[in-house]
């Protein structure tokens, strides 16, 4: 096992993978993935590969609460979570970037491989990148002791990191305030820029959200203006109608976020709901990532 942590951005030539590519690595990492009717149907997962004993941590989304190292505890930003699969994979979100790696579970011991891949967003929220560094150091290439107590999980590494997590209760698509944490932009020709998620600017953080209702409407705020549109939910898709918005002008960064989100309307998007995380993706690659408000 390693004695010195490596910079995660140098772990692999594949670190430039998009969020969608990393998500693909983790497609079987957790149960409770909903796509379609909002009823939260569960996927039982694949047969165990690299997991000799289920300790009660697989098949769940574990939201990170904090990381403690050197006697200092750092609280997690919204969206930070970890999923341990029954197929020998671990992945999730460090609080800014998505990540994926191999993992072997034996009893209460988890051995995470040194093959971590991650996306390459730069987040501007206070402490987000610092927290990401700490969580990445704790999880990547580590031997970890897991202590499960109902819906609480504590991970302790050999070199002194402690990670506190709680199990995510699946959120309902309808009636949930979805706080947008990132977008996937499209260029002037309507093509996505590599399918990579872009973190919200500091000006937009906490100001962008959407709420869907069972009457077929979506409402929310785009960072500057309020929006309302029809939203018809189908089998893994949502057809978004023409958006009605207010007419304020804001800073360039807010308007840039707003334009990225408006590109999702007047068309059909695919949606994935996993625990408290929602992803929307349009045919031209535009998209958003959101977390359920607490």
KELOKE-854415 format. One record per residue (C-alpha): x, z, y negated; residue number from 1. Coordinates in steps of 0.25 Angstrom, whole numbers, m for minus. Layout:
<atoms>
xx X; zz Z; yy Y; nr NUM
...
</atoms>
This chain:
<atoms>
xx 0; zz 0; yy 0; nr 1
xx 5; zz m3; yy m14; nr 2
xx 13; zz 7; yy m22; nr 3
xx 12; zz m1; yy m35; nr 4
xx m1; zz m7; yy m41; nr 5
xx 0; zz m22; yy m44; nr 6
xx m7; zz m29; yy m56; nr 7
xx m20; zz m34; yy m50; nr 8
xx m19; zz m47; yy m58; nr 9
xx m7; zz m50; yy m50; nr 10
xx m13; zz m47; yy m36; nr 11
xx m16; zz m62; yy m32; nr 12
xx m16; zz m76; yy m37; nr 13
xx m31; zz m75; yy m36; nr 14
xx m33; zz m65; yy m47; nr 15
xx m39; zz m76; yy m55; nr 16
xx m51; zz m77; yy m46; nr 17
xx m65; zz m77; yy m53; nr 18
xx m75; zz m65; yy m52; nr 19
xx m83; zz m74; yy m43; nr 20
xx m71; zz m77; yy m34; nr 21
xx m68; zz m62; yy m32; nr 22
xx m83; zz m59; yy m30; nr 23
xx m82; zz m69; yy m19; nr 24
xx m71; zz m61; yy m12; nr 25
xx m80; zz m50; yy m12; nr 26
xx m93; zz m56; yy m8; nr 27
xx m95; zz m47; yy 4; nr 28
xx m89; zz m35; yy m2; nr 29
xx m102; zz m28; yy m5; nr 30
xx m116; zz m26; yy m1; nr 31
xx m128; zz m26; yy m11; nr 32
xx m125; zz m40; yy m17; nr 33
xx m138; zz m45; yy m22; nr 34
xx m141; zz m60; yy m25; nr 35
xx m155; zz m64; yy m27; nr 36
xx m167; zz m55; yy m27; nr 37
xx m162; zz m42; yy m33; nr 38
xx m165; zz m34; yy m20; nr 39
xx m150; zz m31; yy m18; nr 40
xx m149; zz m36; yy m3; nr 41
xx m137; zz m31; yy 4; nr 42
xx m126; zz m39; yy 11; nr 43
xx m121; zz m31; yy 23; nr 44
xx m107; zz m37; yy 21; nr 45
xx m98; zz m43; yy 31; nr 46
xx m92; zz m37; yy 43; nr 47
xx m80; zz m28; yy 41; nr 48
xx m67; zz m34; yy 39; nr 49
xx m56; zz m25; yy 34; nr 50
xx m65; zz m13; yy 34; nr 51
xx m64; zz m4; yy 46; nr 52
xx m74; zz 6; yy 42; nr 53
xx m85; zz 6; yy 31; nr 54
xx m83; zz 18; yy 23; nr 55
xx m96; zz 16; yy 15; nr 56
xx m89; zz 8; yy 3; nr 57
xx m92; zz m6; yy 8; nr 58
xx m104; zz m14; yy 4; nr 59
xx m105; zz m7; yy m10; nr 60
xx m101; zz m9; yy m24; nr 61
xx m94; zz 3; yy m29; nr 62
xx m93; zz 4; yy m44; nr 63
xx m80; zz 10; yy m49; nr 64
xx m82; zz 22; yy m58; nr 65
xx m67; zz 26; yy m61; nr 66
xx m53; zz 24; yy m57; nr 67
xx m43; zz 36; yy m57; nr 68
xx m28; zz 35; yy m57; nr 69
xx m17; zz 44; yy m62; nr 70
xx m28; zz 55; yy m65; nr 71
xx m35; zz 45; yy m75; nr 72
xx m49; zz 40; yy m72; nr 73
xx m54; zz 27; yy m78; nr 74
xx m69; zz 24; yy m78; nr 75
xx m73; zz 10; yy m73; nr 76
xx m79; zz m1; yy m81; nr 77
xx m93; zz m6; yy m78; nr 78
xx m93; zz m16; yy m66; nr 79
xx m80; zz m10; yy m59; nr 80
xx m84; zz m10; yy m44; nr 81
xx m78; zz m11; yy m30; nr 82
xx m84; zz m17; yy m17; nr 83
xx m78; zz m15; yy m3; nr 84
xx m83; zz m25; yy 7; nr 85
xx m85; zz m25; yy 22; nr 86
xx m76; zz m37; yy 23; nr 87
xx m63; zz m32; yy 18; nr 88
xx m64; zz m34; yy 3; nr 89
xx m65; zz m26; yy m9; nr 90
xx m68; zz m30; yy m23; nr 91
xx m76; zz m28; yy m36; nr 92
xx m73; zz m27; yy m50; nr 93
xx m62; zz m19; yy m57; nr 94
xx m70; zz m17; yy m69; nr 95
xx m66; zz m31; yy m75; nr 96
xx m61; zz m40; yy m64; nr 97
xx m67; zz m42; yy m50; nr 98
xx m57; zz m40; yy m38; nr 99
xx m57; zz m42; yy m23; nr 100
xx m47; zz m38; yy m12; nr 101
xx m47; zz m35; yy 3; nr 102
xx m50; zz m21; yy 7; nr 103
xx m49; zz m13; yy 21; nr 104
xx m58; zz m1; yy 23; nr 105
xx m54; zz 9; yy 34; nr 106
xx m62; zz 22; yy 34; nr 107
xx m60; zz 27; yy 20; nr 108
xx m48; zz 19; yy 17; nr 109
xx m48; zz 6; yy 9; nr 110
xx m36; zz m3; yy 9; nr 111
xx m37; zz m14; yy m2; nr 112
xx m28; zz m26; yy m1; nr 113
xx m18; zz m31; yy m11; nr 114
xx m26; zz m45; yy m12; nr 115
xx m34; zz m41; yy m24; nr 116
xx m40; zz m53; yy m32; nr 117
xx m47; zz m51; yy m46; nr 118
xx m53; zz m58; yy m57; nr 119
xx m46; zz m59; yy m71; nr 120
xx m55; zz m54; yy m82; nr 121
xx m50; zz m46; yy m94; nr 122
xx m60; zz m36; yy m98; nr 123
xx m60; zz m29; yy m111; nr 124
xx m69; zz m17; yy m109; nr 125
xx m61; zz m4; yy m112; nr 126
xx m53; zz 0; yy m100; nr 127
xx m58; zz m11; yy m91; nr 128
xx m45; zz m18; yy m87; nr 129
xx m38; zz m4; yy m86; nr 130
xx m48; zz 1; yy m76; nr 131
xx m47; zz m12; yy m69; nr 132
xx m32; zz m10; yy m67; nr 133
xx m34; zz 4; yy m62; nr 134
xx m45; zz 0; yy m52; nr 135
xx m37; zz m12; yy m47; nr 136
xx m25; zz m3; yy m45; nr 137
xx m33; zz 6; yy m37; nr 138
xx m40; zz m4; yy m28; nr 139
xx m30; zz m15; yy m26; nr 140
xx m21; zz m14; yy m14; nr 141
xx m24; zz 0; yy m11; nr 142
xx m27; zz 10; yy 0; nr 143
xx m40; zz 18; yy m4; nr 144
xx m47; zz 30; yy 1; nr 145
xx m62; zz 29; yy m1; nr 146
xx m72; zz 41; yy m2; nr 147
xx m86; zz 37; yy m2; nr 148
xx m97; zz 47; yy m6; nr 149
xx m111; zz 41; yy m6; nr 150
xx m110; zz 31; yy m18; nr 151
xx m97; zz 36; yy m23; nr 152
xx m83; zz 30; yy m19; nr 153
xx m69; zz 35; yy m22; nr 154
xx m57; zz 27; yy m19; nr 155
xx m43; zz 33; yy m19; nr 156
xx m31; zz 25; yy m18; nr 157
xx m17; zz 29; yy m12; nr 158
xx m11; zz 29; yy m26; nr 159
xx m20; zz 38; yy m33; nr 160
xx m32; zz 29; yy m38; nr 161
xx m46; zz 35; yy m37; nr 162
xx m58; zz 25; yy m39; nr 163
xx m72; zz 31; yy m41; nr 164
xx m84; zz 22; yy m37; nr 165
xx m99; zz 22; yy m35; nr 166
xx m108; zz 13; yy m27; nr 167
xx m116; zz 3; yy m35; nr 168
xx m131; zz 4; yy m33; nr 169
xx m136; zz m11; yy m33; nr 170
xx m142; zz m15; yy m46; nr 171
xx m155; zz m23; yy m47; nr 172
xx m154; zz m37; yy m54; nr 173
xx m167; zz m34; yy m61; nr 174
xx m167; zz m23; yy m72; nr 175
xx m152; zz m20; yy m72; nr 176
xx m145; zz m21; yy m85; nr 177
xx m133; zz m30; yy m81; nr 178
xx m121; zz m28; yy m90; nr 179
xx m113; zz m40; yy m90; nr 180
xx m98; zz m38; yy m88; nr 181
xx m92; zz m52; yy m87; nr 182
xx m96; zz m67; yy m88; nr 183
xx m91; zz m80; yy m82; nr 184
xx m89; zz m90; yy m94; nr 185
xx m91; zz m105; yy m94; nr 186
xx m84; zz m115; yy m102; nr 187
xx m89; zz m125; yy m112; nr 188
xx m92; zz m135; yy m100; nr 189
xx m100; zz m124; yy m93; nr 190
xx m89; zz m121; yy m82; nr 191
xx m85; zz m107; yy m79; nr 192
xx m71; zz m103; yy m82; nr 193
xx m66; zz m101; yy m68; nr 194
xx m78; zz m92; yy m64; nr 195
xx m71; zz m80; yy m70; nr 196
xx m78; zz m68; yy m76; nr 197
xx m75; zz m64; yy m90; nr 198
xx m77; zz m50; yy m95; nr 199
xx m85; zz m47; yy m107; nr 200
xx m78; zz m45; yy m120; nr 201
xx m77; zz m31; yy m125; nr 202
xx m88; zz m35; yy m136; nr 203
xx m98; zz m39; yy m125; nr 204
xx m96; zz m28; yy m115; nr 205
xx m108; zz m19; yy m113; nr 206
xx m117; zz m29; yy m121; nr 207
xx m120; zz m39; yy m111; nr 208
xx m131; zz m37; yy m101; nr 209
xx m143; zz m43; yy m93; nr 210
xx m155; zz m38; yy m87; nr 211
xx m164; zz m46; yy m77; nr 212
xx m179; zz m42; yy m75; nr 213
xx m188; zz m46; yy m63; nr 214
xx m197; zz m53; yy m73; nr 215
xx m186; zz m64; yy m74; nr 216
xx m179; zz m61; yy m87; nr 217
xx m165; zz m57; yy m90; nr 218
xx m162; zz m50; yy m103; nr 219
xx m149; zz m44; yy m109; nr 220
xx m138; zz m46; yy m119; nr 221
xx m127; zz m56; yy m119; nr 222
xx m117; zz m48; yy m128; nr 223
xx m123; zz m52; yy m141; nr 224
xx m137; zz m57; yy m139; nr 225
xx m149; zz m53; yy m130; nr 226
xx m154; zz m63; yy m120; nr 227
xx m167; zz m65; yy m112; nr 228
xx m169; zz m76; yy m101; nr 229
xx m177; zz m78; yy m89; nr 230
xx m170; zz m74; yy m76; nr 231
xx m176; zz m79; yy m63; nr 232
xx m169; zz m73; yy m51; nr 233
xx m168; zz m81; yy m38; nr 234
xx m160; zz m80; yy m25; nr 235
xx m146; zz m76; yy m31; nr 236
xx m149; zz m83; yy m44; nr 237
xx m155; zz m80; yy m58; nr 238
xx m160; zz m92; yy m66; nr 239
xx m158; zz m88; yy m81; nr 240
xx m167; zz m94; yy m91; nr 241
xx m164; zz m99; yy m106; nr 242
xx m158; zz m86; yy m113; nr 243
xx m165; zz m81; yy m125; nr 244
xx m155; zz m73; yy m134; nr 245
xx m154; zz m67; yy m147; nr 246
xx m146; zz m74; yy m158; nr 247
xx m135; zz m65; yy m162; nr 248
xx m121; zz m69; yy m164; nr 249
xx m110; zz m60; yy m160; nr 250
xx m95; zz m60; yy m158; nr 251
xx m88; zz m71; yy m151; nr 252
xx m85; zz m63; yy m138; nr 253
xx m100; zz m59; yy m137; nr 254
xx m105; zz m73; yy m139; nr 255
xx m95; zz m78; yy m129; nr 256
xx m101; zz m68; yy m119; nr 257
xx m115; zz m72; yy m123; nr 258
xx m112; zz m87; yy m121; nr 259
xx m106; zz m84; yy m107; nr 260
xx m119; zz m77; yy m103; nr 261
xx m129; zz m87; yy m109; nr 262
xx m122; zz m97; yy m100; nr 263
xx m129; zz m91; yy m88; nr 264
xx m143; zz m93; yy m93; nr 265
xx m152; zz m106; yy m92; nr 266
xx m147; zz m107; yy m77; nr 267
xx m146; zz m100; yy m64; nr 268
xx m136; zz m90; yy m61; nr 269
xx m132; zz m84; yy m47; nr 270
xx m132; zz m69; yy m47; nr 271
xx m125; zz m58; yy m39; nr 272
xx m129; zz m44; yy m39; nr 273
xx m120; zz m34; yy m32; nr 274
xx m122; zz m19; yy m35; nr 275
xx m122; zz m18; yy m50; nr 276
xx m115; zz m31; yy m53; nr 277
xx m122; zz m44; yy m56; nr 278
xx m115; zz m58; yy m57; nr 279
xx m122; zz m70; yy m63; nr 280
xx m116; zz m84; yy m61; nr 281
xx m121; zz m97; yy m66; nr 282
xx m119; zz m111; yy m60; nr 283
xx m108; zz m115; yy m70; nr 284
xx m100; zz m102; yy m67; nr 285
xx m105; zz m93; yy m79; nr 286
xx m108; zz m79; yy m75; nr 287
xx m109; zz m65; yy m78; nr 288
xx m105; zz m51; yy m71; nr 289
xx m114; zz m39; yy m74; nr 290
xx m115; zz m25; yy m70; nr 291
xx m127; zz m16; yy m69; nr 292
xx m129; zz m6; yy m81; nr 293
xx m128; zz 8; yy m76; nr 294
</atoms>
